[in-house]
């Protein structure tokens, strides 16, 4: 089992009311202070060092643009620093937003340099980028999938084919590919794909034998998508194993239950905390042509319902339409929508009452394991349930989003590293959760019957999801 | 398939290898009608009025929900090329054309490539040219219903506004999303304009009527002024207290000007 550490690296000093009103995208950057931001970025880098010191196998970065919830606008810069200052941990970049990078050959070079400087510790990953990110980079959302596919081809070609070579696609054109920086890892660094359960992406992963990392998604639809991957993998002639799957789990620990809850509650305001999938208002989340036809039909149906809860459709679209156990998100989202002007409804509810609704939803969030918090002793049985349910070979701890103080963040990591991670590692052994470093993804043969076996099951968490 | 009082029918024209869905209605000389970036808004009062003296030919743009988009169409000029093939194959030239917003841009591209295919040109709030005063509003930063409402100055007091597209329903929402996606494919960057268009329009001496709302906040009036300066024989008519849809916001004025011009 591979155990890694992740935080969104939020800019903590954002006016909370503004985010409650607008979501995380589209807020003016006059509220950003680069001095404070720089200090935070350094603290987050130091916290990665601490994670390494405490025995995590890896650290993970992600990238978002024009938002306070994640300062990793160019995560390759952070990864470059980590490549030099860390010694052992794998550096997972989940992921580079291929459709918005503009120049995938340069991306291939940047990543190659990170792999070289780190001595071959890079784990690459690709994402499509959120809807808002298409605006942030002026990347045509209607070509998002096409950009993604072509950029992926360019990167792999640059990494694996002897130069000089050539690529001429619909969108990207290179008549001379011959980079003099190449990854140490052969044929190329591992590639893991993070996502929010889009079936198209899962199918693509299965085809390429890339592990799929579910980003703190609800457990029932996650199990469904595991099975979807299983079937797609079978079509490509292999049996999935734990090495094909990763899961990102929010975990907060402190010396007492009360303290852990106090910190974890603030998570609801940070990271993707407010309603989880609410990066911004609908027009930022659904740029033209960005969604699949299927997702657009879902949006259309909900949009035209008399009492359309726009927030719920954001959540549904983000999770590929998975319906179960999303009421919490929907409630929060609906509360937010109340504040929006224009067609989404006039202001009908105060910021304060929305804040209370957000806090009020915490018990549901906790009950359904969207956030696990407590003392090291009390979080372990819950983590075990998640591991038994999803059987991931890769497990990311996600924490320290929202306006959480430095000492609490560090304490959190320290308790995780000293008391939780060792126990989780033992669970991984007991449950035989093999990582992609132990079993090559896609290398397992199908059973003689030809019928692929499932990896995940909801049985261990039965009762948690009454709607499931 | 005219049924009852329906004034139009839909037919399929095979152009190049594209099955172009086309609305046809009216009697008289052909008038090519090029719809805007949200799609064909339905048969409105101005359609009926112009259909008394013209046969309206309204191709539904490839990729805008009804006509499948061939892969090779990647710019507004490509659509202009497809329609030029249609005009030639249907032996319609020279004919009159009226284009609205993005449809006006298509008409302008057709004229710039081959001015002789048109007898008279009407451009209504046409995009395609970047104004030097004001900016082309980014329609991609709003959802379709907002886009529709913002296109007129005062939607609550525009009588025909609720008839546009037959209102908002799930099917229409999907069609709008198709239209917006295709507009993004064709006009995301440079945004809603072709930097060479004003130069290429220099050869066009076809009589042209430009109609603009003074308060158009999608394509500022200044773009209309540049169209006028770029073309050799263009007249610009403006309506006060009018946004991006003069054909419904100022219906009597719009009909007076277009009917006089096309008479």
Interface residues (C-beta under 8 A of the other chain):
Chain A: X135 X138 X140 X141 X142 X143 X282 X283 X284 X286 X287 X288 X289 X291 X296 X297 X299 X300 X301 X303 X304 X342 X343
Chain B: X140 X141 X142 X143 X145 X146 X149 X168 X169 X170 X171 X173 X174 X177 X180 X181 X182 X183 X184 X185 X188 X189
